[in-house]
Amino acid sequence: MKKKLILFVLSVIVGSLVAAMPPGFSAEASRPDSCHVTTPNGIVAGLSERHEGSYGNALLSVGPFGLWPNGTVVFKPGGAGFQTKEGALGMKFGWTRGIQGKINIAGRRIDADAPPLRFETNQTNDALSTGFLASYLLFSTPGCWEVTAQVGDREDSKITFVTRVEKIGDGPAWRR
């Protein structure tokens, strides 16, 4: 008897929850995201102190400002970033080199086909440079992106992270 009562109460609760779901709700849409973004590890290349959002190793890091909150780069009206005439979404990313060398960046969308990531900088990115380098990463489409960077041909400097790219509405106002 007690077991039947518990089952009845649970069915009433579940039925109420289903009835309260918004139109268009689907179980598919509520599943956990398949874009497993990278969690910052706090490492800034060449520095001993840790920075909360940074990610990398002793030779190269994205930071000290690091990865975007919750691993998601958000392009929204009035927000940071820009959109190109072709529709690519560009956002600032800062890098820190702990050793001399040019930073090489590559990226690909891992949840669908898309043109590759583009990397732009107007600062010195040559073989003799160390320290901070400001750049833009240009994502051809929203989605789940894997970004790989390394200093020169130093395999031990290589870092790879996954970030989600979202566009809300028309995206950022800045166009170029």
ZAMARGU-4260 file (C-alpha; in steps of 0.2 Angstrom, whole numbers, plus 5000, padded with zeros to 4 digits):
<rodrens>
0) 5000/5000/5000 | 5014/5012/5005 | 5023/5008/4989 | 5008/5012/4978 | 5006/5028/4987
5) 5024/5033/4984 | 5022/5028/4965 | 5006/5038/4964 | 5014/5054/4971 | 5029/5052/4960
10) 5018/5050/4945 | 5008/5066/4949 | 5025/5076/4952 | 5032/5070/4935 | 5015/5073/4926
15) 5015/5091/4933 | 5033/5094/4928 | 5029/5088/4910 | 5014/5099/4909 | 5024/5114/4915
20) 5037/5112/4901 | 5037/5126/4888 | 5031/5123/4870 | 5044/5116/4859 | 5053/5107/4874
25) 5062/5091/4869 | 5072/5078/4879 | 5085/5079/4865 | 5087/5098/4868 | 5089/5095/4887
30) 5103/5082/4885 | 5121/5087/4892 | 5131/5097/4879 | 5143/5087/4869 | 5156/5101/4868
35) 5167/5096/4882 | 5176/5113/4885 | 5193/5114/4893 | 5195/5119/4911 | 5208/5132/4915
40) 5223/5125/4924 | 5230/5142/4931 | 5247/5141/4922 | 5254/5156/4914 | 5270/5153/4904
45) 5286/5160/4912 | 5277/5165/4928 | 5277/5156/4945 | 5261/5163/4951 | 5244/5156/4945
50) 5230/5165/4937 | 5213/5158/4938 | 5207/5158/4920 | 5224/5154/4912 | 5228/5138/4903
55) 5244/5131/4896 | 5261/5125/4901 | 5278/5133/4906 | 5282/5137/4888 | 5265/5144/4881
60) 5248/5149/4888 | 5232/5157/4883 | 5232/5170/4897 | 5236/5178/4909 | 5217/5183/4905
65) 5214/5165/4900 | 5200/5156/4893 | 5182/5163/4892 | 5170/5160/4906 | 5163/5143/4906
70) 5173/5139/4891 | 5161/5149/4880 | 5165/5163/4868 | 5149/5173/4867 | 5146/5185/4852
75) 5130/5196/4856 | 5123/5213/4852 | 5133/5226/4862 | 5146/5213/4867 | 5164/5211/4863
80) 5171/5204/4847 | 5167/5208/4829 | 5159/5199/4813 | 5168/5199/4796 | 5159/5202/4780
85) 5160/5183/4777 | 5151/5180/4794 | 5166/5174/4803 | 5167/5179/4822 | 5182/5187/4829
90) 5187/5188/4847 | 5203/5194/4856 | 5214/5181/4864 | 5230/5184/4873 | 5245/5172/4873
95) 5261/5172/4884 | 5277/5164/4878 | 5289/5158/4891 | 5302/5155/4877 | 5307/5164/4861
100) 5298/5160/4846 | 5283/5163/4834 | 5266/5157/4840 | 5258/5145/4828 | 5239/5143/4830
105) 5227/5131/4821 | 5209/5127/4825 | 5195/5116/4819 | 5177/5114/4822 | 5174/5097/4830
110) 5155/5096/4830 | 5152/5099/4812 | 5161/5104/4796 | 5167/5122/4794 | 5182/5131/4787
115) 5197/5132/4799 | 5200/5145/4812 | 5210/5160/4807 | 5223/5168/4818 | 5228/5187/4817
120) 5240/5198/4826 | 5247/5215/4823 | 5260/5213/4836 | 5277/5206/4834 | 5276/5187/4832
125) 5293/5183/4827 | 5306/5170/4832 | 5315/5182/4845 | 5299/5187/4854 | 5294/5181/4871
130) 5280/5187/4883 | 5263/5193/4879 | 5255/5193/4862 | 5238/5200/4858 | 5228/5192/4844
135) 5212/5188/4836 | 5205/5171/4833 | 5192/5171/4819 | 5179/5157/4820 | 5170/5154/4804
140) 5154/5148/4812 | 5147/5146/4830 | 5150/5128/4837 | 5163/5118/4847 | 5181/5122/4842
145) 5197/5114/4846 | 5212/5126/4846 | 5230/5121/4845 | 5245/5132/4848 | 5264/5130/4850
150) 5279/5140/4850 | 5289/5137/4834 | 5293/5119/4831 | 5294/5115/4850 | 5282/5101/4852
155) 5284/5102/4871 | 5276/5120/4870 | 5260/5113/4862 | 5244/5117/4870 | 5226/5112/4865
160) 5210/5118/4872 | 5191/5116/4867 | 5180/5131/4867 | 5162/5134/4863 | 5157/5148/4851
165) 5140/5155/4853 | 5131/5169/4843 | 5116/5178/4850 | 5105/5187/4838 | 5114/5198/4826
170) 5130/5196/4836 | 5142/5210/4840 | 5139/5227/4832 | 5157/5229/4826 | 5159/5224/4808
175) 5174/5223/4798
</rodrens>
